[in-house]
């Protein structure tokens, strides 16, 4: 069974930086998509960033609202994905969820429990 364990959340001031980590276990992750979503108070969960696997290698996708401030990376040797966040804004306040997406005839998504990232103004 796939398990995702996040770390690195916590209170940060506007303009500050934070790094989220997600350690995955339960299968091989080199050929799957790994990324991050977030859910702000009173809002639906939204896409943040993803490293997508293909036979050509990995590509990174970002939501427009974060692409100049957040950087996603992965370490396949550690089965881990990271999210470096800088120039944080109060509107970045959310619970950040690690995601593993298994593509195929029946796509499957796995989720972490989500560290909270409150950004104070």
N, C-alpha and C positions, 0 to 999 in steps of 0.2 A: 504494500500500500504506500502510495506517495505521501510523504510528509514534508511540510514547508515550515521552517521556523525562522521568523524574522527577528531582527534586533536593530538597535540604533535609534529608535524613536525618542522623543522627549521635547520639552519646551525649548523654543529658540526664539530669539528676538528677530524682528523684521530686519532684513539685510544680512542675516546670519547664514551659516551653512550647517549642513547635517548630512550624514552618510547612513543610509539604510542597507542592511545586509539580509540576505535570505539564503539559508542553507537547506538544500533539498536532499531527500533520501528516499529509497524504495525502488529505484530503477536507474537506468542510464538516462542522462539528460543531455547528451551531446547533440542529439538530433531532434530536439524539441524547442518550441518557443518558450522563453522565460521573460517575465516582465513584471510590471507594477500597475495597479489600479489604485484609485483613492475614492473615498466617500466623505464628503464634507457634511457637517451637521445640517439636517433637513433636506439633503440633496441625494440624488441617485449616485450609485457607483459609476465612476468614469475612468476611461483609459488614460494612462499617464505615459508609459514608455514600454517598449518591448524589444527584445533581441529575437529576431526570427531566423530560424534555420532553413537553409535550402542546400541543394547539392553544390551550389556555388560558394557557400559559406554563410556567414551571419550578416544580417542587416539590422540596423536599429531604426525604430520608428518612435516618434514623439508626438504628443498632443501639442497643438499650436501654442497653447498657453504656457508651456514649460520648455520648449525646445531650446531656448537660448540660455536656460538657467540650470537645467537638470541633465545629467549624463548617466546613461545606463551602461553597465559593463557586466561581463560574466567570466567566471573562472571554472572551466569544465573539470579541471583536476580536483577542484574542491566542491563540485556540484553546487555552485553558488552564483547568485546574481546580486548586483549592487546598484544602488541609486544614489549618486552624488547630487546633492541639492545645494545651490548657492543663491545668493540674493533672494532669500525667501521673503514672501509677502504674507500678510494676514490671510489672504484668500487661498493660500496653500494649506491652511489649517484643515486637516482631514485625518482619517484613519487610512493608512497606506497598506494595501494588500499585495503580497507577492502572488504571482500567478504562473502556473505551468500549463501550457496548452498542448494537448496531444491531438494532432490532426489525424484525419482518417475518415472512413465511412461513418463512424459515429464519433464526432469530436468530443473530447473530454477535457474539462478544466478542473484543476486543483487550486485550492486557495489556502493561504496562510491565515492566521488569526488577526494580523494587522496591528502594527504599532501606531500609537497616536502621535501625531506631530502637530502640536499647537504652536502657532506663530503669533507672538504678541506684537502689538503695534507700538 
